[in-house]
Structures are given as C-alpha cells and as structure tokens.
Amino acid sequence: MDHTVSAKKAPPIIHRLGPVRWARENLFSSVSNSLLTLFGLWVLWAVFGSLIEWAIVNASFSGNDRSACMKPEQGACWPFVEAKFGQFMYGRYPVDERWRVNITFILMAITIIPILVPSFGYKKANLVALLIGLPIASFILLSGGVLGLAGVETNLWGGLLVTLVVALTGIVFSLPLGILLALGRRSDLPIIRWLSIGFIEIFRGIPLITVLFMASVMLPLFLPEGVNFDKLVRCLIGVALFASAYMAEVVRAGLESLPKGQYEAAYTQGFGYWQTHRLIILPQALKVVIPGIVNTFIGLFKDTTLVLIVGIFDLLGIVQLNFTDSSWATPQTAITGYIFVAMVFWIFCFAMSRYSIFMERHLSVEQRKDNI
C-alpha cells in the first residue's frame, strides 16, 4: 500500500509594504534622511507650488481676446493657446486643406508604430514604407499640385507639422547614414576610411546653425543655373547630414565594444562582410548603444527649433509669431506660449526616453531567454 502523501505547493510569500511603513523605511529611516526628505518636500513646494498657482489657480481658461487675461494677479492666459491652437499645429497652412495634414499625421503613426512594437511582424515591409512610402505620400499630400490637390508652398507650412517633418526626417535618415559612416570609419580601405572621418569631423566641428545657413543661403550658389531646391528640403538634408555625423560616433562606440571573437566566429562560419555585420555585429552593437541613440534623437528633436533662423516657422517660431497679435497682448501671453511649447517638447522627449527604457528591458529579457 502506497503511503506517499502528495504535498501541495505553498503559494509564494509576498511582502507588501504599506505606504506608512514604506515611507518610514525609505524616507525617514534616519535623522539625516528625514532632514533630506523634508528639505526636498520644501523645494518641491517652493517650485511647483508657485507654478500650480500660476498655471491653474490664477489662470484664465476662457475668453475671446486679451480682456480675459487682464485680471489682478493674472496667471496663465490659456485662452490665447486655445485661440491660436490651429496655427500652432498647422502653421499658416490653408484651413480648408488641413485635412491633408491630419492624414499625414495618421500615416506617420501607421508607419512608425509597427516599427516600434517588437511583436509586430513584417518589419522589412514597414521599413520600406517608412523610408520610401511615407516621404512620397507626405510630399504629395502636403505640397499638392497633383491628383487634384491644390498646391501649398512650403513657406505656409509651420507649427508642429514642420517640427515633426524636420525631426522625423533627421531621425529616420541619420541612423542608416550613421551606421554606414561608422562602418566606413572602421574600413580597411584608406579612401573610404578617410572620407568617412573627414565627413564626421567636419560636421561635428561646426554648429547646426552654420549648416542650416549653408543649406539655405550658400548651397544655391554652388548649384548649376536653373537648378534649385526648396528651402525646407535643403534644411532637411542639412539636418539629416548633421545628425548622421553624431550618430556615426554613437554606433562606432557600440562596434568598438564588441570583442574580435565575434568577427572571427562569423568568418569561420563562412559569413561575408555585410552578412557578418547585418546578422551578428550590428544587432549587438546597436543594443549596447540604445541610450546614446535615443539621446541623439532627443537632442535632434529639440534642435529643430533652430530652423527659425532661416525663416522656417516650426512650433516655437509660430508661437513667437503670434505674440505680435495685438488682440492678445498681455504680460502673461508670452510666458504662456513658451510653457505650452515646453510641454509639447517634453511629452515627445519623455516618450522617447521611456521607449528607450522599454527596449533595453525587452532586449535584456530576450537575451536571458536565449541563454536558457
């Protein structure tokens, strides 16, 4: 007779700390920690208390002109943002044609989101759509002049539309160009290596404002007579080339971090140069430098405001342009507009930062699965 007793697995012990106990162990565990906690709370109140009072308590939220923002101890003038919101998003793009901009925004989301979601398949098709399909479709929609669409000159584009166009163009094209430049800088062929080094050092040695001036003012002087590019297109090329130089150094750091054994193992398996880098080297190198890549993207996104120097009104430029509207001239109008721009930029930059953290964790989990 079998007297074996089957033992049930006990549920795992879960330690839960209540808010009071958590605060006692993490914030008030000693006299010094308690003092630092109280000092930190005082700083937060001193900074954000005044901000909340200005942005919410004393702010105006409705009105049709400057009279809504002229009360005593006036805070933020949010009716100004509401009244000008259309220009902040579309610039001076014709109101009746703004549906084309909305479709462009939707196409951006449709082509970008599948690339960012690791579990979504068809990455090659998505990449082709992002690099080829999206630029062509966006150009046709926004510029018009074909397929029955009314023509809209690029000097009427502005606001968040221009910010996203410049930033997305720089981000999408700087990464592949940066990878090629990084590989070229490590090439065994002297001509390719020195050309890559020269390109990287020249663009890293001059400010972006200079690049934009060269692309906008000087480049037409070197083109053949009768050949010219749109000013926005010239700026897009300049931004992409400038960002690719910085991206090349980020990628090169990842390549340098890999041991030579990775290359030797690939060559012993009969892999060629491009096959080795595509399947073995670049996936590992890019994973190592994800924080650097995203940091470059964030810097590029914020640098889009410099296009205002050459007369292109991005989000910041169009907000500043609307400060000249006398119907909204109040002491709080400018600071409200700048706070709105800061919030928009922070949302995009914070989203990129959080996605970077997500990808690092996802790739770490995948690596642990592969090692099991």
SVG drawing of the C-alpha trace seen along z (x, -y; Angstrom):
<svg xmlns="http://www.w3.org/2000/svg" viewBox="-15 -95 59 97">
<polyline fill="none" stroke="black" stroke-width="0.4" points="0.0,0.0 1.4,-3.3 1.5,-5.7 3.1,-8.5 1.5,-11.8 1.3,-14.3 2.5,-17.7 0.8,-20.8 3.0,-23.6 2.7,-26.5 2.0,-29.9 4.9,-32.3 5.3,-34.7 4.6,-38.2 5.9,-41.0 3.8,-44.1 4.7,-47.3 2.1,-49.8 2.6,-53.5 3.4,-54.4 6.0,-51.6 7.5,-52.3 7.9,-56.0 9.5,-55.1 12.0,-52.7 12.9,-54.8 12.3,-58.4 12.6,-58.6 15.0,-55.8 17.5,-58.1 17.8,-61.7 19.8,-62.7 17.3,-61.0 14.4,-62.7 16.1,-66.1 16.8,-65.5 13.2,-64.4 11.8,-67.5 14.2,-69.7 13.2,-68.0 9.5,-68.5 10.1,-72.2 11.9,-72.6 9.1,-70.9 6.6,-73.1 8.6,-76.2 9.0,-75.4 5.8,-73.6 3.5,-75.4 4.1,-78.7 3.8,-77.0 0.5,-75.4 -0.8,-78.7 0.2,-80.5 -0.9,-77.7 -4.2,-76.7 -5.3,-78.8 -4.9,-82.3 -5.1,-81.3 -7.8,-82.2 -9.4,-79.4 -11.9,-81.1 -12.2,-84.3 -12.0,-85.7 -9.3,-88.4 -6.8,-89.9 -9.5,-91.2 -9.9,-87.7 -6.3,-87.7 -6.1,-91.1 -7.5,-90.4 -5.4,-91.3 -2.7,-88.7 -3.3,-87.2 -1.8,-83.7 -1.5,-81.8 -3.5,-83.0 -4.8,-79.7 -7.4,-81.3 -4.5,-82.5 -3.4,-78.9 -6.9,-77.8 -7.5,-80.7 -4.2,-80.0 -4.1,-76.2 -4.8,-75.7 -1.8,-77.8 0.4,-76.1 -0.4,-72.7 -0.5,-73.6 1.2,-77.0 -0.3,-79.1 -1.5,-76.0 -4.8,-76.8 -7.7,-76.0 -9.7,-74.2 -6.7,-71.9 -5.7,-71.0 -7.3,-67.6 -4.3,-66.7 -2.0,-67.4 -4.2,-65.2 -3.9,-62.4 -0.2,-62.9 -0.1,-62.6 -2.1,-59.4 0.3,-58.0 3.2,-58.8 1.6,-56.9 0.7,-53.9 4.2,-53.5 6.1,-54.3 4.2,-52.4 4.6,-48.9 8.4,-49.6 8.4,-50.4 6.4,-47.4 8.7,-44.4 5.9,-41.8 4.6,-43.2 5.8,-41.4 6.6,-42.5 9.5,-44.7 11.1,-44.8 7.8,-45.9 7.3,-48.5 10.8,-49.8 10.3,-50.2 7.0,-52.1 8.8,-54.4 11.8,-55.2 10.1,-55.3 6.4,-55.3 5.9,-57.8 8.1,-60.6 6.5,-60.2 2.9,-60.2 3.6,-63.0 5.2,-65.2 2.2,-64.6 -0.3,-65.3 1.3,-68.4 2.6,-70.0 -0.2,-69.1 -0.3,-70.2 -1.1,-66.7 -4.1,-64.3 -6.4,-67.3 -4.9,-68.6 -4.3,-72.4 -0.7,-73.4 0.6,-74.6 4.0,-76.2 6.3,-75.1 6.6,-78.7 3.0,-78.2 3.9,-75.1 4.6,-75.7 3.9,-74.7 4.0,-71.1 3.8,-70.0 7.3,-71.4 8.7,-70.3 7.6,-66.7 8.7,-66.7 12.2,-68.0 12.6,-65.8 11.3,-62.6 13.4,-63.2 16.5,-63.6 15.8,-60.6 14.8,-58.2 17.8,-59.0 20.5,-59.8 20.5,-56.2 21.3,-54.3 23.7,-57.1 25.4,-57.0 25.8,-53.2 27.4,-53.5 29.7,-56.2 30.7,-54.2 31.4,-51.2 33.3,-53.4 35.5,-54.9 36.5,-51.3 37.1,-50.2 40.4,-48.7 40.1,-50.7 42.0,-54.0 39.9,-56.1 36.7,-55.1 38.1,-55.4 39.5,-58.9 36.3,-60.2 34.2,-59.0 36.5,-60.5 36.5,-63.8 32.7,-63.9 32.2,-63.1 34.8,-65.6 33.7,-68.4 30.0,-68.1 30.8,-67.6 33.1,-70.6 30.5,-73.2 27.3,-74.2 23.9,-73.2 23.1,-76.9 26.0,-77.1 24.8,-74.0 21.3,-75.5 22.7,-78.8 24.9,-76.9 22.0,-74.8 19.6,-77.8 21.8,-80.6 25.1,-79.2 24.1,-75.9 22.1,-77.6 25.3,-79.5 27.1,-76.2 24.2,-74.6 24.1,-74.9 22.0,-77.7 18.3,-76.9 18.7,-74.1 17.3,-74.8 15.8,-73.0 13.0,-74.2 14.3,-75.9 12.7,-73.3 14.2,-70.4 17.6,-72.0 17.2,-72.3 16.0,-68.6 19.1,-67.5 21.3,-69.6 19.7,-68.3 20.0,-64.7 23.7,-65.0 24.5,-66.9 22.7,-64.3 24.3,-61.4 27.8,-62.5 26.9,-62.3 25.0,-59.1 28.1,-57.6 30.2,-58.1 27.5,-56.6 27.3,-53.5 31.1,-53.3 31.2,-53.1 29.0,-50.1 31.1,-48.4 34.3,-49.1 32.7,-47.4 32.4,-44.0 35.3,-41.5 37.1,-40.4 36.0,-36.9 32.5,-37.8 34.1,-38.7 36.3,-35.6 33.4,-33.3 31.3,-34.7 34.2,-34.4 34.8,-30.8 31.1,-30.1 31.7,-31.4 29.9,-34.7 30.9,-37.7 31.5,-41.2 27.9,-42.5 26.3,-39.3 28.5,-39.4 27.6,-42.9 23.9,-42.5 23.3,-39.3 25.8,-39.3 27.7,-42.6 25.1,-45.4 22.3,-43.8 24.7,-43.5 26.3,-46.9 23.1,-48.8 21.6,-47.2 24.6,-48.4 24.2,-52.0 20.4,-52.3 20.7,-55.1 23.2,-57.0 21.0,-56.7 17.9,-57.9 19.8,-60.7 20.9,-61.8 17.3,-61.6 16.1,-63.7 18.8,-66.3 17.9,-66.4 14.2,-66.8 14.9,-69.9 17.4,-71.3 14.5,-71.5 13.7,-74.9 16.9,-76.3 15.1,-76.2 13.5,-79.5 16.9,-81.1 16.4,-80.6 12.8,-81.7 11.0,-78.4 8.3,-78.6 8.3,-75.5 6.3,-75.1 8.4,-77.6 8.6,-80.0 4.8,-80.1 4.2,-80.7 6.6,-83.6 5.0,-85.0 1.6,-85.0 2.9,-87.2 2.7,-90.1 -1.1,-89.8 -2.3,-93.0 -5.6,-91.4 -3.7,-89.0 -1.0,-91.4 -0.8,-90.8 2.0,-90.4 1.3,-86.7 0.8,-85.8 4.5,-85.2 5.2,-83.0 2.0,-81.0 3.1,-80.3 6.6,-79.3 5.2,-77.0 2.9,-75.4 5.9,-74.8 7.9,-73.3 5.1,-70.9 4.8,-69.7 8.5,-69.1 8.7,-67.4 5.9,-65.0 7.7,-63.9 11.2,-63.7 9.8,-61.9 8.1,-59.4 11.3,-58.7 13.1,-58.3 10.6,-55.8 10.6,-53.8 14.4,-53.6 14.0,-52.0 11.3,-49.7 13.6,-48.4 16.5,-47.9 14.4,-45.8 12.8,-43.9 16.2,-43.1 17.6,-42.0 14.7,-39.6 15.2,-38.2 18.8,-37.7 18.1,-35.8 15.6,-33.6 18.3,-32.8 20.8,-31.9 18.4,-29.4"/>
</svg>
